[in-house]
Amino acid sequence: WSRTERPVLERSFTPVAGGSLDVTTTIAPAVGSLSGTVNLRNYDGSAVSSGAGASVAIYVLDDEGDPTGSAVAGPVTAGTGGSYSFASLAVGNYGLVATYTGYTDSAVQTISVVAGGAVTVPAVTLTATPRSVTVSVVSGDDGASALGNLSLQATPPTAGVSLTTQTAVTNTSGEATFTLAPGVWSIASTDGATANLQVGGAGVAKHLD
């Protein structure tokens, strides 16, 4: 990475017959700033939501464009609306990476910081990652009887993005496991029972009546 330094001269002298002139020079680094926003999106195609709480960090990049070593700035936590900012970054080229629990890390955003400049980074959108969800099937009003060897089908939301229907068979405890992306899934069994399942962005699943 490159760094440009801009000299700032401070001169102090007192004329003295037969004396010398002393000049003190202080070199201050040239700096700039950057800001941007982080958004979150579910695989089910739902509207983008704020990435408030996301972690954002700045790295020096190697010759391949990959982050090297520890972050040189941050991580900072995105605030309201997913906004974040960095001030007083030395001039140069950097990589910005955003992360949020339950979502795929962003691709490295290459940023050039210029002296006295304020860079606005294009919005970063993180996509939720699929996660393992266990569904229990029981019978009876008290739910005391587990139903084993029952075929289940998980159908993705109609607005699904590259999602396919999944099938699984319950074990002797009446449980079946699916790998589902966040969103609302329809769960149906071969005996005609149906239920909607909300899979949250951070991996939380709950039954919807």
ABEGO torsion letter per residue (X at the ends): XBBBBBBBBBBBBBBBBGBBBBBBBBBBBBBBBBBBBBBBBBAAGBBBBBABGBBBBBBBBBAAGBBBEBBABOBBBBBBGGBBBBBGBBBEBBBBBBBBBGBBBBBBBBBBBBBGBBBBBBBBBBBBBBBBBBBBBBBEAAGABBBBGBBBBBBBBAABBGBBBBBBBBBAAGBBBBBBBBEBBBBBBAAGBBBBBBBBAAGBBBBBX
